[in-house]
Amino acid sequence: MSLIRLAIPKGSLQTSTIDLFKDAGWRIDTSSRSYFPSIHDVDN
């Protein structure tokens, strides 16, 4: 299993970045209290 670390911007680019990953089939859950979002890959 490979591990990839991604940086997701906070602020004005956060929503559009999450939408981009959503279009690719990944669900990203964020919290205003955490800098570490949860990413769910449906293929694994």
C-alpha positions as CSV (number, residue, x, y, z in Angstrom):
1,M,0.0,0.0,0.0
2,S,1.3,3.4,-0.9
3,L,0.8,6.6,1.1
4,I,0.4,9.9,-0.6
5,R,0.4,13.2,1.4
6,L,-1.6,16.0,-0.1
7,A,-1.9,19.6,1.0
8,I,-5.4,21.1,0.8
9,P,-5.5,24.9,1.1
10,K,-7.5,26.7,3.7
11,G,-9.5,29.7,2.9
12,S,-10.9,30.7,-0.5
13,L,-9.4,27.8,-2.4
14,Q,-10.5,25.0,0.0
15,T,-14.0,24.5,-1.5
16,S,-12.9,24.4,-5.1
17,T,-10.1,22.0,-4.2
18,I,-12.4,19.7,-2.4
19,D,-14.9,19.8,-5.3
20,L,-12.0,18.9,-7.7
21,F,-11.2,15.8,-5.6
22,K,-15.0,15.0,-5.4
23,D,-15.1,14.9,-9.2
24,A,-12.3,12.5,-9.1
25,G,-14.2,10.1,-6.8
26,W,-12.6,11.0,-3.5
27,R,-14.7,12.3,-0.5
28,I,-12.8,14.7,1.8
29,D,-14.2,15.6,5.2
30,T,-12.9,18.7,6.8
31,S,-13.2,20.3,10.3
32,S,-12.6,23.9,11.2
33,R,-10.7,22.6,14.3
34,S,-8.3,20.3,12.5
35,Y,-5.6,20.7,9.9
36,F,-5.9,17.1,8.9
37,P,-8.9,16.2,6.7
38,S,-10.2,12.7,6.2
39,I,-10.0,11.4,2.7
40,H,-12.0,8.4,1.7
41,D,-10.9,6.5,-1.5
42,V,-13.8,4.4,-2.7
43,D,-11.5,2.1,-4.8
44,N,-9.7,0.7,-1.7
